[in-house]
Amino acid sequence: MTPIRALVFDVFGTLVDWRSGVARFAEQQLAPLGVRDDWLAFADDWRAQYQPAMEEVRTGRLGYQKLDTLHRRNLDVVLRARGHHAINDATRVKLNLAWHALPAWPDVGPGLAALRQKFLLAPCSNGHMALMANLARHNDWHWDAILGAELAQDYKPKAVVYTSAAAAFDLAPHEVMMVAAHSNDLQAAAACGLRTGFVARPDEYGPGSGEARAGMAVDFEATDLMHLARLLRLE
């Protein structure tokens, strides 16, 4: 089988703990203003708007918009639904940056460093380039490129997001592996000819609420990125 030369990664949920990160950031910004809420539920509600907003772009009802724009629109929906009508625009702008400062899962830093010894690495995320760059700086990651939705001008799981990532590295799809904690992401990548690596994130949506096992046949299945690095060195 043709060797894998590059790994491209889902980010939200696979590399970063968006749920606790958004909850903590929201509390830090809003609690000093006297706002009280269940901050994890706030994060869940905000995230629940994510796929419906991107579907507007995927179906062509909206032209491509960066994820910051969609996140801000979603934030306004959530604040209104949760009764936080009085939060001013400046605070909303700052709150929208929660997605730029999310914490990595503990294995990600050393895992990426180990994987980079052998492979080209890049995010293949629905987040745009500025967002990915800020997350990388926040978590001290080193990417060889930033690929994904902004390059493709569309959102996963549209095929162009995966095929444009491989093309950007001048590689055939089968020379690139998509790494994700979400079986639907991997299924879409596999349909485009990419190899697939599943990384378990069983607590992504709260304890025991994420995917602990791949829901499809994958090339590699790992408990975390360090495990994936060990598997790939033995390839």
N, C-alpha and C positions, 0 to 999 in steps of 0.2 A: 504494500500500500504506500502511496506517495507520502513522504514525511510531512508532518505539520510544521509550518514555518512561522505562523503568526497566531496569536490568541487575541480575540476581541471579546470584550466583557459587557454584559449588562451591569448597570451600576446600582440603581435604586433597588435595594433589597438584597442584591447579590454581593456588592462590595460595601455598601453603607447601610446602617441601621436608621432608615428614614423615620420610623415611628417614634422612637425615643428621642431622636434628634430634633424633629419638628416640635414634639411636645415640650421639650426643654427650652427650645428657642422661643416658642410662643409664650411660655410662662415667664421667661426672662424679660420679654418685651412688654407684655400686657399686665402682669401682676402688679408692677409698680404703679400702673395707672388705675389700680383698683378693680381690674377685671378679674372675675373669678370664673373658673370653668374646670371641667374634667379635661386635662390637657391631652391625655392619650386619646380620648374620644374626639377632641378637636382635630388631632392629627389624622385619625381614621376618617373623619368626615371630609377633610381636605383631600386626602388621598383618594377617597371614593369618587371625587369629581375628575380624576386624572384620565381614566380611559374614555369616559363620555366626551371630554373636551377634545382629546386627540382624534376621536372618531369623526368629529366635525371636519378635521383636516383630511383624514384618510378617505372620507367619502366625497371630498371636493366641495362640501358646503362652505368651507373656509379655505382660503389660500394658506400656504405654510406660514405659521407663526412660531416664534421661538417659545420654548417651554415657559420662560419667565412670564410671557404675556398670558399664556393659558393659566398658569398658576395664579396670577393676579386676578384674573376673571373668576377663577374658582374660589379664591380667598374671599372675594366680595360676596359670593353666594353663601359661603359657610358662615361668615360673620353675620350676615343678615339672618340666616336660618337659626343661629344660636343666640340671637338677640343682642348682638354687640354693634348696635347701629351708630354709636357715638365715636367710634375710633376714626381718627382723622386720616387724611391721605398720606401724610408724612410717615405716620406709624405703619400704615399698610404697606408702603414702599419698603420700609425696613423689615417688616415681618415677612415679606415675600422673599427676602434673602435667606430665610431659614434653609432652603434647599441648597444653598451654596456652602453651608457650613455643617454638613452632616458628619457624624462620626463613623469611621470605618469599623467593621467587625474586627475583633482582635487579631485574627489570622491573616488579614489582608495585606498589611505592610510587609511582613516577612514572606508571605506567599508570592506577592508580585516580585519581590526582589529575587527570590529563588527562580521563578519562571523566566525572568528577564535574562538569566544567564544563557538561555537556549533559544528563546522566541522573541520575535517582535511583539510588542504589547500595545493595545489601544482600547479605549472604551468604544463600544458600539451601543450607545445609549439614546434614549429619547431626549435627554438633556442636550442643550446646545453647547457650542464650543466654549463660551465664556463660563458657563456653569460647570462644565467638566474641568476647565483649567483651575477654577477656584476650588473645587473639591480636591483636585490633585494637590494644590498648594496647601490647603487646610490639613490634608492627611499625609503630606510628604511622599506622594507617589511620583514615579517617573514614567511618563508615557513616551512612546516613539512617534505617536500621532494621536490626534483626536478625531475620531470618525463618528458615524451615526447619523442622527436625524437631520442636523443642519446641513451636512454634506449632501445628503440624499434629498433634502427639501420634502421630507415626508416622515411618517412615524411607523415604527415597528407595530405589527408584524408585516408591514408591506415589504415585498421582496427587494425593492431597490435599496433599502437600508442595509441589508446584508451584502448584496452583490456589489454595491458601491464601496463598502468597506474592504472587500477583497481586492477590488480593482485599484483602490488607492495605494495598496501595497504592491501592485503589479504581480499579484498572485492569482492563481486559479482558486475558485471557491473551495475545492477539496484540500487546498494547502492551508486553509484557515479554519480555526476552531472557534465556535461561539461558546462562551462560558456563561452560564446563567443558573439561577436558582428557580427558574420558572419553565415548566415543561412546554408551555405554549410558545415561548420565545425560541426554545431549542427546536421545536417541531417546525416552526417557520424557517429557521436557519437551515435545517436539514433539507427542507424542500427546495432550497436554493443551491444545494450541493455542499454546504459547509459541514465540517465535522462538528461534533457536539460534546460538550463537557458539562455535566450537571454538578453543581455544588449545593449541598443541603443547607437551607436556612430555615429550620423548623420553627423558629420563634419570630419570623419576620413580622407577622401581624399580631403578635402577642404570643405568650407561651403555648407551644404546641399547635400553632395556627398556620405555620408555613409548610412548605414542601420538604419532607424529610427524605423522600425517595423520588426518583424521576418517574413521571407518569408515562414514559415512552422508552423505547430502546435508544440508548445513547452510546457513544464511543467510549466515554469514561464517566464514571460516577464516583464522586468524592464527598467526604464529610466536611472538608474545608479546603482552602487553597493550598495549604501545605501538603495535605494528602494528595491533591491533584498534581502538585509538583513532583511528588514521589512517583506517582503513577506514570507521569509523562517521561521521567528520566529512564523508566524501565520499558518504554515503548519499543 
